[in-house]
Amino acid sequence: MTTVGYGDLVPQSSLAKLLICAFIFWGMALVGLVLTRGANYLAEKQELLLVRALQMRKKLIRPGDIMKDIMETSKVQQNCIVAVVALLLLMICGTVFLMLVEKLEAVNAFYCVCVTIMSLGYGDYGFSTEAGRIFAILWILTTTICLGLFFLHLAELSTKRRQNAVVRWVITWRATIVDLEAAATNIDGGVE
């Protein structure tokens, strides 16, 4: 999970290899969760700015703006789904290639794919043939970029949902007399 692999300590059994694969993905999901929390923190800061701006300018949000936000969220969801599908296809492609060209068993091929795309590389399995190395150059680059895009879209989706919740809160917020007086107060303390 720290992207260090010396090759001297490697799992031997199929069960251990599958557990390593699960650990790798859970670890990356944990990193994604931390990044998402950071994005949510930034969204909270935006919430405060949005509320202040709405109070200061008395800005009204039109129904068309809400639809635009919903459409943007759908686009982010689609991007996330496309990234997952592309990542799965690349993983399947790599696994099949390792089975056919490098003559690895299915579990070993899948294990090699997992440790490679997460940039761990324990050194116990890899692309050893010339054809395998040529394939690996393009496959590793493409898969790593796809994985990064997946985590980017996942964080973006989380942030967008949070922003939409803020917009809904602002729209449904019912101002009280005290709120209106506070918003209408000028710098000198007088009411406009």
C-alpha positions in Angstrom: 0.0 0.0 0.0 3.0 2.3 0.4 4.1 1.4 -3.2 7.2 -0.3 -2.0 8.0 -3.9 -3.1 11.4 -5.5 -2.6 10.5 -8.9 -3.9 11.8 -10.8 -0.8 8.5 -11.1 1.0 5.8 -12.4 -1.3 2.5 -14.3 -0.7 2.8 -18.0 -1.6 -0.8 -19.4 -1.5 -3.7 -18.5 -3.7 -5.7 -17.4 -0.6 -2.9 -15.0 0.5 -2.7 -13.5 -3.0 -6.4 -12.9 -3.1 -6.3 -11.4 0.4 -3.4 -9.1 -0.8 -5.6 -8.0 -3.8 -8.5 -7.2 -1.4 -6.2 -5.3 0.9 -4.8 -3.3 -2.0 -8.2 -2.2 -3.1 -9.5 -1.5 0.4 -6.3 0.5 1.0 -6.9 2.6 -2.1 -10.5 3.0 -1.2 -9.3 4.3 2.2 -7.1 6.8 0.4 -10.0 7.8 -1.8 -12.2 8.3 1.3 -9.5 10.6 2.9 -9.4 12.6 -0.3 -13.2 12.8 -0.4 -13.2 14.1 3.2 -10.8 16.8 2.1 -13.1 17.7 -0.8 -16.1 17.8 1.5 -14.2 20.2 3.8 -13.6 22.5 0.8 -17.3 22.1 -0.1 -18.3 23.2 3.4 -16.1 26.3 3.0 -18.0 27.0 -0.3 -21.3 26.5 1.5 -20.4 29.3 3.9 -19.4 31.6 1.1 -22.6 30.8 -0.8 -24.8 31.5 2.2 -23.0 34.8 2.9 -23.2 35.8 -0.8 -26.9 35.1 -0.9 -27.5 37.1 2.3 -25.4 40.0 1.1 -26.7 40.3 -2.4 -30.2 39.0 -1.9 -29.6 36.8 -4.9 -32.5 34.6 -6.1 -31.8 31.2 -7.5 -33.9 30.4 -10.6 -35.4 26.9 -11.3 -33.2 26.6 -14.4 -30.1 26.8 -12.2 -31.3 23.8 -10.2 -31.8 21.8 -13.4 -28.3 22.7 -14.6 -26.8 21.4 -11.3 -28.8 18.2 -11.6 -27.5 17.7 -15.1 -24.0 18.4 -14.0 -24.3 15.7 -11.3 -25.6 13.2 -13.9 -22.6 13.9 -16.1 -20.2 13.4 -13.1 -22.0 10.1 -12.3 -21.6 9.0 -15.9 -17.9 9.8 -15.9 -17.5 7.8 -12.8 -19.3 4.8 -14.3 -17.3 5.0 -17.5 -14.0 5.1 -15.5 -15.1 2.0 -13.5 -16.1 0.1 -16.6 -12.8 1.1 -18.4 -10.8 0.1 -15.3 -12.5 -3.3 -15.1 -12.0 -3.9 -18.9 -8.3 -3.1 -18.5 -8.0 -5.4 -15.6 -9.6 -8.2 -17.5 -7.5 -7.5 -20.5 -4.3 -7.6 -18.4 -5.3 -10.8 -16.6 -6.2 -12.6 -19.9 -2.9 -11.4 -21.4 -0.9 -12.6 -18.5 -2.6 -16.0 -18.7 -2.1 -16.4 -22.4 1.3 -14.8 -23.1 3.1 -15.1 -19.7 1.4 -18.5 -18.9 0.3 -17.5 -15.4 -2.6 -19.2 -13.6 -5.8 -17.1 -13.3 -5.2 -16.2 -9.6 -1.5 -15.3 -10.2 -2.5 -13.2 -13.3 -5.2 -11.3 -11.4 -2.8 -10.8 -8.5 -0.1 -9.4 -10.8 -2.7 -7.1 -12.4 -3.7 -5.8 -9.0 -0.2 -5.2 -7.6 0.8 -3.6 -10.9 -2.0 -1.1 -11.3 -1.7 0.0 -7.6 2.1 0.4 -8.3 3.1 -2.1 -5.6 5.0 -4.6 -7.7 6.3 -7.2 -5.3 8.6 -8.7 -8.0 7.2 -12.2 -7.8 5.3 -12.0 -11.0 5.6 -9.7 -13.9 5.9 -9.2 -17.6 9.0 -11.3 -18.6 8.6 -12.0 -22.3 9.4 -9.4 -24.9 5.7 -9.3 -26.0 4.7 -9.0 -22.4 7.0 -6.0 -21.8 5.8 -4.2 -24.9 2.2 -4.8 -23.8 3.1 -3.7 -20.2 4.4 -0.3 -21.4 1.1 0.7 -22.8 -1.1 -1.2 -20.5 0.4 0.0 -17.2 0.3 3.7 -18.4 -3.3 3.4 -19.6 -4.5 1.5 -16.5 -2.7 3.9 -14.0 -4.3 6.9 -15.8 -7.7 5.2 -15.7 -7.3 4.5 -12.0 -6.4 8.1 -11.3 -9.4 9.3 -13.3 -11.7 7.0 -11.4 -10.6 8.4 -8.1 -10.9 11.9 -9.4 -14.4 11.4 -10.6 -15.4 9.7 -7.4 -14.2 12.7 -5.4 -15.9 15.0 -7.8 -19.2 13.1 -7.5 -19.0 13.3 -3.7 -18.3 17.1 -3.8 -21.1 17.7 -6.4 -23.7 15.8 -4.3 -22.7 17.9 -1.3 -22.9 21.1 -3.3 -26.4 20.1 -4.6 -27.5 19.5 -1.0 -26.4 23.0 -0.1 -28.3 24.5 -3.1 -31.4 22.6 -2.0 -31.0 23.9 1.6 -30.6 27.5 0.4 -33.6 27.2 -1.8 -35.9 25.7 0.8 -34.6 28.0 3.6 -37.3 30.2 5.0 -36.0 33.5 6.2 -37.3 34.9 9.4 -37.8 38.6 10.2 -34.5 38.5 12.2 -32.7 37.1 9.2 -34.2 39.7 6.9 -33.2 42.5 9.2 -29.7 41.2 9.6 -29.4 41.0 5.8 -30.7 44.5 5.3 -28.4 46.1 7.8 -25.9 48.4 6.3 -22.4 49.1 7.5 -23.5 51.9 9.8 -25.9 49.6 11.5 -29.0 51.1 9.9 -31.7 49.2 8.0 -31.9 49.8 4.3 
